[in-house]
Amino acid sequence: MTYLEILHIIVPILTVGASIVAVYLKDLLAAVIAVAAMSLLLSLEFYILQAPDVAIAQAGVGACLTTAIFVITIRATKRMEGEK
């Protein structure tokens, strides 16, 4: 078994794990970071599958731009955890 075959097994498992962590996190900023990690892992999987153009688009739009928009949106809102 080559290292590439091992990566084909490990990267999708880590991608699913990061998305599950993002769903269960209560803090929105931490969840956005988990989604960004999931997106970067997905970009890595596209690169391993020999689709570098898709990998670059996923890293640029999915990880960077979407994460930046989510962080800016979260910073523009107020925290209401203690209020009912």
C-alpha positions as CSV (number, residue, x, y, z in Angstrom):
1,M,0.0,0.0,0.0
2,T,1.5,3.3,-1.1
3,Y,1.3,6.6,0.7
4,L,-1.1,7.9,-1.9
5,E,-3.5,5.1,-1.1
6,I,-3.2,5.8,2.6
7,L,-4.0,9.4,1.9
8,H,-7.1,8.4,-0.1
9,I,-8.3,6.7,3.1
10,I,-7.2,9.3,5.7
11,V,-8.2,12.6,4.1
12,P,-11.9,11.7,3.5
13,I,-12.2,10.4,7.1
14,L,-10.7,13.6,8.4
15,T,-13.0,15.6,6.1
16,V,-16.1,13.9,7.5
17,G,-14.7,14.3,11.1
18,A,-14.2,18.0,10.7
19,S,-17.7,18.5,9.3
20,I,-19.1,16.5,12.3
21,V,-17.1,18.6,14.7
22,A,-18.5,21.8,13.0
23,V,-22.1,20.6,13.5
24,Y,-21.6,19.8,17.2
25,L,-19.7,23.0,18.2
26,K,-21.8,25.6,20.0
27,D,-19.4,28.5,19.4
28,L,-20.1,29.9,15.9
29,L,-16.5,31.1,15.4
30,A,-15.1,27.6,16.3
31,A,-17.6,26.0,13.9
32,V,-16.5,28.3,11.1
33,I,-12.9,27.3,11.7
34,A,-13.9,23.6,11.6
35,V,-15.7,24.2,8.3
36,A,-12.6,26.0,6.9
37,A,-10.5,23.0,7.9
38,M,-13.0,20.7,6.2
39,S,-12.8,22.8,3.1
40,L,-9.0,22.7,3.1
41,L,-9.1,18.9,3.5
42,L,-11.5,18.7,0.6
43,S,-9.2,20.8,-1.5
44,L,-6.4,18.4,-0.6
45,E,-8.5,15.5,-1.7
46,F,-9.1,17.2,-5.1
47,Y,-5.4,17.7,-5.5
48,I,-4.7,14.1,-4.7
49,L,-7.3,13.1,-7.3
50,Q,-5.3,15.1,-9.9
51,A,-7.7,17.9,-10.3
52,P,-5.5,20.9,-9.3
53,D,-7.8,23.5,-10.9
54,V,-10.7,22.3,-8.8
55,A,-8.4,22.2,-5.7
56,I,-7.3,25.8,-6.2
57,A,-10.9,26.9,-6.6
58,Q,-12.1,25.0,-3.5
59,A,-9.2,26.4,-1.5
60,G,-9.8,30.0,-2.7
61,V,-13.6,30.1,-2.6
62,G,-14.5,27.4,-0.1
63,A,-11.8,27.9,2.5
64,C,-10.7,31.5,2.2
65,L,-13.6,33.6,0.9
66,T,-16.5,31.8,2.6
67,T,-14.6,31.7,5.9
68,A,-13.9,35.4,5.7
69,I,-17.6,36.2,5.0
70,F,-18.7,34.0,7.9
71,V,-16.2,35.7,10.3
72,I,-17.2,39.2,9.2
73,T,-20.9,38.3,9.6
74,I,-20.3,36.8,13.1
75,R,-18.4,39.8,14.2
76,A,-21.3,42.1,13.1
77,T,-23.8,40.3,15.3
78,K,-24.1,40.5,19.1
79,R,-23.7,37.5,21.4
80,M,-26.9,36.5,23.1
81,E,-25.9,33.4,25.0
82,G,-26.8,34.6,28.5
83,E,-30.1,36.2,27.5
84,K,-33.4,34.4,26.9
